[in-house]
Amino acid sequence: MRVSESAPPTLPLRPDLRGVHPYGAPQLDVPVLLNVNENPYAPTPDVVADIATAVAEAATGLNRYPDRDFPALRADLAAYLAAESGAVGLAEANLWAANGSNEVMLHVLQAFGGPGRTALSFAPTYSMYPEYARDTFTGWFTGRREADFTLDPEHARATIARHRPSVIFLASPNNPTGTALPLSTVEAVLDAARGVGPDGADAVVVVDEAYAEFRREGTSSALALLPDNPHLAVTRTMSKAFALAGARVGYLAAAPALVDALRVVRLPYHLSAVTQAVARAALRHAPSLLAQVAALRAERDATVAWLRERNLRVPDSDANFALFGVFDDRTAVWQGLLDRGVLIRATGPDGWLRVSIGTPGEMAAFRAALEEVLGW
């Protein structure tokens, strides 16, 4: 039986999803792609070879389900964080992983959010947070960031007290602004979160550190606060610094009790044997991969300086991108760059644009195109 194209069948779509478009940045075939904060450097041949060997070995056992708790990968991640951020005392029980940090944060809201509960963040920030809340039937509220995109601790305290959330999301470095939070601000939020959750529980504070490896010297990780804050979770990803966006590996560090709650809500065998093998192989090459990060940090700082020299506003960035503005018509600037083969992102507050940091050649193309568009 053929379904008539003129009268498609109705589906019982949830009312809150009607007319909603899927999340996603534009995917266009242009010479210079600087819109989704990817690492522009592909894995080196030695990394590729190690990954291929690990995947081949995993493939011999694909007739069996993977280890659903992946203790070896969790132990490797704990060791990596100890080396990268000095996060002492972390062990397998403190780590969790999933298919991207997106799924990790979805697990958090599945465990601690839900009907009758709320989640909170401070805008402008990552646009997926309210979608995680929507998908778990969790109420969503936002406070505000200041004009320079910092977070005022007193405003944060007052907003938390008013909404009494179950989960609080803090992106640091923040997307799309690149702004990192000082540990004193994170501590203020952790303090304000105590006792505000359901039945007087502490709200879970998620510090999203997807771009942490790109932070400038002297910018601390919230991992340092884990020992004294069992309601803190710090999320990371292998998509950026490890150049593994296509592998989809994200992870979280927290107290064992918080991790155990996530194990309850995850789907069975959610992290495939192949994904586990890829992640462990990449972690063996962490020193060489992070050497590329140093080059990207230098290119970011040079880009920020160049934009500021041309009287554009650019907040300090601890990420692998820079937000810049302010334009009367940012769409026209975005389109002008696209017409010249350079794709960036129109995101964040009105008037602002965001450029991911690419190779020196890609950044030279961005600068030349922007000069043409703005008539410099």
SULBELFEN-V448499 format. One record per residue. N is the residue number from 0. PHI is phi in whole degrees, 0 to 359 (999 if undefined). PSI is psi in whole degrees, 0 to 359 (999 if undefined). BURIAL is # if it has 9 or more other C-alpha atoms within 8 Angstrom, else .. Layout:
n=N phi=PHI psi=PSI burial=BURIAL
n=N phi=PHI psi=PSI burial=BURIAL
//
This chain:
n=0 phi=999 psi=129 burial=.
n=1 phi=264 psi=131 burial=.
n=2 phi=281 psi=132 burial=.
n=3 phi=295 psi=133 burial=.
n=4 phi=288 psi=336 burial=.
n=5 phi=280 psi=340 burial=.
n=6 phi=224 psi=74 burial=.
n=7 phi=295 psi=148 burial=.
n=8 phi=294 psi=149 burial=.
n=9 phi=277 psi=151 burial=.
n=10 phi=238 psi=149 burial=.
n=11 phi=280 psi=54 burial=.
n=12 phi=296 psi=138 burial=.
n=13 phi=305 psi=138 burial=.
n=14 phi=303 psi=324 burial=.
n=15 phi=286 psi=352 burial=.
n=16 phi=257 psi=354 burial=.
n=17 phi=294 psi=128 burial=.
n=18 phi=80 psi=2 burial=.
n=19 phi=273 psi=134 burial=.
n=20 phi=264 psi=148 burial=.
n=21 phi=298 psi=149 burial=.
n=22 phi=294 psi=145 burial=.
n=23 phi=162 psi=142 burial=.
n=24 phi=277 psi=157 burial=.
n=25 phi=302 psi=136 burial=.
n=26 phi=246 psi=99 burial=.
n=27 phi=238 psi=149 burial=.
n=28 phi=270 psi=88 burial=.
n=29 phi=231 psi=161 burial=#
n=30 phi=296 psi=325 burial=.
n=31 phi=237 psi=109 burial=#
n=32 phi=257 psi=108 burial=#
n=33 phi=227 psi=45 burial=#
n=34 phi=238 psi=347 burial=#
n=35 phi=234 psi=21 burial=#
n=36 phi=59 psi=32 burial=#
n=37 phi=283 psi=161 burial=#
n=38 phi=282 psi=123 burial=#
n=39 phi=284 psi=350 burial=.
n=40 phi=261 psi=119 burial=.
n=41 phi=293 psi=156 burial=.
n=42 phi=305 psi=141 burial=#
n=43 phi=289 psi=162 burial=.
n=44 phi=304 psi=324 burial=.
n=45 phi=291 psi=325 burial=.
n=46 phi=292 psi=315 burial=#
n=47 phi=301 psi=317 burial=#
n=48 phi=296 psi=318 burial=.
n=49 phi=294 psi=319 burial=#
n=50 phi=297 psi=317 burial=#
n=51 phi=298 psi=319 burial=.
n=52 phi=296 psi=316 burial=.
n=53 phi=295 psi=320 burial=#
n=54 phi=292 psi=320 burial=#
n=55 phi=299 psi=319 burial=.
n=56 phi=294 psi=318 burial=.
n=57 phi=296 psi=327 burial=#
n=58 phi=296 psi=335 burial=.
n=59 phi=291 psi=344 burial=.
n=60 phi=242 psi=20 burial=.
n=61 phi=290 psi=352 burial=#
n=62 phi=285 psi=349 burial=.
n=63 phi=251 psi=152 burial=.
n=64 phi=294 psi=151 burial=#
n=65 phi=287 psi=166 burial=#
n=66 phi=296 psi=116 burial=.
n=67 phi=289 psi=344 burial=#
n=68 phi=251 psi=358 burial=.
n=69 phi=33 psi=60 burial=#
n=70 phi=298 psi=326 burial=.
n=71 phi=294 psi=315 burial=.
n=72 phi=296 psi=318 burial=#
n=73 phi=297 psi=322 burial=#
n=74 phi=293 psi=320 burial=#
n=75 phi=297 psi=320 burial=#
n=76 phi=294 psi=321 burial=#
n=77 phi=298 psi=318 burial=#
n=78 phi=295 psi=321 burial=#
n=79 phi=297 psi=314 burial=#
n=80 phi=296 psi=326 burial=#
n=81 phi=297 psi=320 burial=#
n=82 phi=284 psi=320 burial=.
n=83 phi=282 psi=321 burial=.
n=84 phi=237 psi=4 burial=.
n=85 phi=67 psi=28 burial=.
n=86 phi=281 psi=85 burial=#
n=87 phi=284 psi=152 burial=.
n=88 phi=86 psi=358 burial=.
n=89 phi=281 psi=141 burial=#
n=90 phi=222 psi=180 burial=#
n=91 phi=311 psi=319 burial=#
n=92 phi=294 psi=343 burial=#
n=93 phi=270 psi=353 burial=#
n=94 phi=247 psi=149 burial=#
n=95 phi=219 psi=154 burial=#
n=96 phi=216 psi=160 burial=#
n=97 phi=200 psi=187 burial=#
n=98 phi=280 psi=79 burial=#
n=99 phi=88 psi=154 burial=#
n=100 phi=294 psi=342 burial=#
n=101 phi=302 psi=313 burial=.
n=102 phi=290 psi=326 burial=#
n=103 phi=301 psi=313 burial=#
n=104 phi=289 psi=329 burial=#
n=105 phi=296 psi=320 burial=#
n=106 phi=302 psi=319 burial=#
n=107 phi=301 psi=315 burial=#
n=108 phi=285 psi=331 burial=#
n=109 phi=296 psi=325 burial=#
n=110 phi=276 psi=322 burial=#
n=111 phi=242 psi=350 burial=#
n=112 phi=260 psi=213 burial=#
n=113 phi=114 psi=179 burial=#
n=114 phi=305 psi=135 burial=.
n=115 phi=84 psi=357 burial=.
n=116 phi=244 psi=164 burial=#
n=117 phi=229 psi=155 burial=#
n=118 phi=237 psi=158 burial=#
n=119 phi=215 psi=143 burial=#
n=120 phi=213 psi=188 burial=#
n=121 phi=229 psi=118 burial=#
n=122 phi=269 psi=151 burial=.
n=123 phi=282 psi=141 burial=#
n=124 phi=206 psi=192 burial=#
n=125 phi=299 psi=127 burial=#
n=126 phi=286 psi=351 burial=.
n=127 phi=279 psi=339 burial=.
n=128 phi=306 psi=311 burial=.
n=129 phi=295 psi=336 burial=.
n=130 phi=288 psi=322 burial=.
n=131 phi=301 psi=318 burial=#
n=132 phi=296 psi=314 burial=#
n=133 phi=303 psi=315 burial=#
n=134 phi=291 psi=341 burial=.
n=135 phi=251 psi=13 burial=#
n=136 phi=58 psi=37 burial=#
n=137 phi=259 psi=133 burial=#
n=138 phi=299 psi=151 burial=#
n=139 phi=231 psi=131 burial=#
n=140 phi=224 psi=153 burial=#
n=141 phi=230 psi=141 burial=.
n=142 phi=267 psi=195 burial=#
n=143 phi=238 psi=153 burial=.
n=144 phi=264 psi=163 burial=#
n=145 phi=284 psi=177 burial=.
n=146 phi=299 psi=332 burial=.
n=147 phi=266 psi=10 burial=.
n=148 phi=72 psi=13 burial=#
n=149 phi=280 psi=171 burial=#
n=150 phi=243 psi=122 burial=#
n=151 phi=282 psi=118 burial=#
n=152 phi=303 psi=323 burial=#
n=153 phi=291 psi=321 burial=.
n=154 phi=296 psi=320 burial=#
n=155 phi=298 psi=315 burial=#
n=156 phi=301 psi=314 burial=#
n=157 phi=294 psi=320 burial=.
n=158 phi=293 psi=319 burial=#
n=159 phi=295 psi=317 burial=#
n=160 phi=296 psi=326 burial=#
n=161 phi=286 psi=319 burial=.
n=162 phi=262 psi=343 burial=.
n=163 phi=46 psi=63 burial=#
n=164 phi=284 psi=163 burial=#
n=165 phi=273 psi=329 burial=#
n=166 phi=223 psi=138 burial=#
n=167 phi=237 psi=128 burial=#
n=168 phi=256 psi=126 burial=#
n=169 phi=235 psi=112 burial=#
n=170 phi=272 psi=124 burial=#
n=171 phi=209 psi=106 burial=#
n=172 phi=297 psi=145 burial=#
n=173 phi=278 psi=140 burial=#
n=174 phi=252 psi=121 burial=#
n=175 phi=255 psi=11 burial=#
n=176 phi=269 psi=338 burial=#
n=177 phi=83 psi=1 burial=#
n=178 phi=282 psi=128 burial=#
n=179 phi=265 psi=149 burial=#
n=180 phi=266 psi=135 burial=#
n=181 phi=295 psi=151 burial=.
n=182 phi=300 psi=331 burial=#
n=183 phi=297 psi=325 burial=.
n=184 phi=289 psi=318 burial=#
n=185 phi=299 psi=319 burial=#
n=186 phi=297 psi=322 burial=#
n=187 phi=297 psi=320 burial=#
n=188 phi=292 psi=317 burial=#
n=189 phi=300 psi=320 burial=#
n=190 phi=294 psi=317 burial=.
n=191 phi=292 psi=336 burial=#
n=192 phi=282 psi=347 burial=#
n=193 phi=290 psi=124 burial=#
n=194 phi=79 psi=5 burial=.
n=195 phi=266 psi=350 burial=#
n=196 phi=281 psi=183 burial=#
n=197 phi=303 psi=135 burial=.
n=198 phi=58 psi=30 burial=.
n=199 phi=78 psi=11 burial=.
n=200 phi=288 psi=161 burial=#
n=201 phi=284 psi=137 burial=#
n=202 phi=291 psi=143 burial=#
n=203 phi=283 psi=127 burial=#
n=204 phi=255 psi=115 burial=#
n=205 phi=259 psi=116 burial=#
n=206 phi=261 psi=110 burial=#
n=207 phi=274 psi=105 burial=#
n=208 phi=251 psi=47 burial=#
n=209 phi=302 psi=331 burial=#
n=210 phi=250 psi=20 burial=#
n=211 phi=301 psi=323 burial=#
n=212 phi=295 psi=343 burial=.
n=213 phi=268 psi=1 burial=#
n=214 phi=295 psi=151 burial=#
n=215 phi=287 psi=159 burial=.
n=216 phi=301 psi=132 burial=.
n=217 phi=97 psi=349 burial=.
n=218 phi=272 psi=121 burial=.
n=219 phi=270 psi=156 burial=.
n=220 phi=267 psi=146 burial=#
n=221 phi=292 psi=351 burial=#
n=222 phi=304 psi=331 burial=#
n=223 phi=297 psi=339 burial=#
n=224 phi=266 psi=356 burial=#
n=225 phi=300 psi=317 burial=#
n=226 phi=303 psi=328 burial=.
n=227 phi=257 psi=6 burial=.
n=228 phi=221 psi=86 burial=.
n=229 phi=293 psi=351 burial=#
n=230 phi=262 psi=13 burial=#
n=231 phi=260 psi=138 burial=#
n=232 phi=230 psi=132 burial=#
n=233 phi=247 psi=119 burial=#
n=234 phi=259 psi=146 burial=#
n=235 phi=225 psi=174 burial=#
n=236 phi=217 psi=155 burial=#
n=237 phi=261 psi=5 burial=#
n=238 phi=288 psi=329 burial=#
n=239 phi=262 psi=283 burial=#
n=240 phi=298 psi=325 burial=#
n=241 phi=272 psi=2 burial=#
n=242 phi=56 psi=41 burial=#
n=243 phi=238 psi=36 burial=#
n=244 phi=303 psi=325 burial=#
n=245 phi=285 psi=346 burial=.
n=246 phi=273 psi=337 burial=#
n=247 phi=60 psi=74 burial=#
n=248 phi=228 psi=118 burial=#
n=249 phi=232 psi=163 burial=#
n=250 phi=205 psi=171 burial=#
n=251 phi=218 psi=145 burial=#
n=252 phi=241 psi=133 burial=#
n=253 phi=195 psi=178 burial=#
n=254 phi=295 psi=149 burial=#
n=255 phi=306 psi=324 burial=#
n=256 phi=296 psi=322 burial=.
n=257 phi=292 psi=317 burial=#
n=258 phi=299 psi=318 burial=#
n=259 phi=298 psi=327 burial=.
n=260 phi=295 psi=325 burial=#
n=261 phi=289 psi=328 burial=#
n=262 phi=296 psi=334 burial=.
n=263 phi=290 psi=322 burial=.
n=264 phi=263 psi=346 burial=#
n=265 phi=291 psi=151 burial=.
n=266 phi=291 psi=152 burial=.
n=267 phi=300 psi=133 burial=.
n=268 phi=55 psi=43 burial=#
n=269 phi=291 psi=337 burial=#
n=270 phi=252 psi=110 burial=#
n=271 phi=295 psi=160 burial=#
n=272 phi=299 psi=324 burial=#
n=273 phi=294 psi=315 burial=#
n=274 phi=299 psi=316 burial=#
n=275 phi=299 psi=318 burial=#
n=276 phi=295 psi=317 burial=#
n=277 phi=298 psi=313 burial=#
n=278 phi=297 psi=316 burial=#
n=279 phi=293 psi=323 burial=#
n=280 phi=296 psi=316 burial=#
n=281 phi=297 psi=321 burial=#
n=282 phi=298 psi=331 burial=#
n=283 phi=295 psi=341 burial=.
n=284 phi=250 psi=21 burial=#
n=285 phi=307 psi=315 burial=#
n=286 phi=302 psi=315 burial=.
n=287 phi=289 psi=324 burial=.
n=288 phi=293 psi=322 burial=#
n=289 phi=288 psi=340 burial=#
n=290 phi=296 psi=325 burial=.
n=291 phi=294 psi=327 burial=#
n=292 phi=298 psi=322 burial=#
n=293 phi=300 psi=320 burial=#
n=294 phi=295 psi=321 burial=.
n=295 phi=291 psi=324 burial=#
n=296 phi=299 psi=316 burial=#
n=297 phi=297 psi=319 burial=.
n=298 phi=294 psi=322 burial=#
n=299 phi=298 psi=312 burial=#
n=300 phi=298 psi=323 burial=.
n=301 phi=292 psi=323 burial=.
n=302 phi=293 psi=316 burial=#
n=303 phi=301 psi=315 burial=#
n=304 phi=297 psi=317 burial=.
n=305 phi=298 psi=317 burial=.
n=306 phi=294 psi=319 burial=#
n=307 phi=293 psi=325 burial=#
n=308 phi=299 psi=338 burial=.
n=309 phi=260 psi=22 burial=.
n=310 phi=64 psi=28 burial=.
n=311 phi=266 psi=151 burial=#
n=312 phi=276 psi=130 burial=#
n=313 phi=219 psi=115 burial=#
n=314 phi=292 psi=153 burial=#
n=315 phi=305 psi=137 burial=.
n=316 phi=240 psi=131 burial=#
n=317 phi=249 psi=19 burial=#
n=318 phi=242 psi=191 burial=#
n=319 phi=258 psi=38 burial=#
n=320 phi=205 psi=169 burial=#
n=321 phi=224 psi=134 burial=#
n=322 phi=266 psi=134 burial=#
n=323 phi=215 psi=154 burial=#
n=324 phi=181 psi=200 burial=#
n=325 phi=249 psi=138 burial=#
n=326 phi=246 psi=142 burial=.
n=327 phi=295 psi=324 burial=.
n=328 phi=225 psi=85 burial=.
n=329 phi=292 psi=332 burial=#
n=330 phi=297 psi=321 burial=.
n=331 phi=294 psi=321 burial=.
n=332 phi=293 psi=315 burial=#
n=333 phi=302 psi=315 burial=#
n=334 phi=292 psi=323 burial=.
n=335 phi=298 psi=320 burial=#
n=336 phi=294 psi=317 burial=#
n=337 phi=298 psi=320 burial=#
n=338 phi=299 psi=338 burial=.
n=339 phi=258 psi=14 burial=.
n=340 phi=86 psi=17 burial=#
n=341 phi=238 psi=119 burial=#
n=342 phi=255 psi=118 burial=#
n=343 phi=240 psi=194 burial=#
n=344 phi=238 psi=130 burial=#
n=345 phi=268 psi=97 burial=#
n=346 phi=212 psi=167 burial=#
n=347 phi=85 psi=196 burial=#
n=348 phi=299 psi=157 burial=.
n=349 phi=306 psi=136 burial=.
n=350 phi=94 psi=353 burial=#
n=351 phi=251 psi=153 burial=#
n=352 phi=230 psi=156 burial=#
n=353 phi=233 psi=132 burial=#
n=354 phi=243 psi=128 burial=#
n=355 phi=284 psi=152 burial=#
n=356 phi=273 psi=124 burial=#
n=357 phi=249 psi=201 burial=#
n=358 phi=289 psi=164 burial=#
n=359 phi=306 psi=320 burial=.
n=360 phi=295 psi=319 burial=.
n=361 phi=294 psi=321 burial=#
n=362 phi=289 psi=327 burial=#
n=363 phi=296 psi=320 burial=.
n=364 phi=295 psi=321 burial=#
n=365 phi=298 psi=313 burial=#
n=366 phi=297 psi=317 burial=.
n=367 phi=296 psi=319 burial=.
n=368 phi=293 psi=318 burial=#
n=369 phi=295 psi=322 burial=#
n=370 phi=299 psi=320 burial=#
n=371 phi=293 psi=315 burial=.
n=372 phi=297 psi=318 burial=#
n=373 phi=269 psi=359 burial=.
n=374 phi=70 psi=33 burial=.
n=375 phi=282 psi=999 burial=.
//
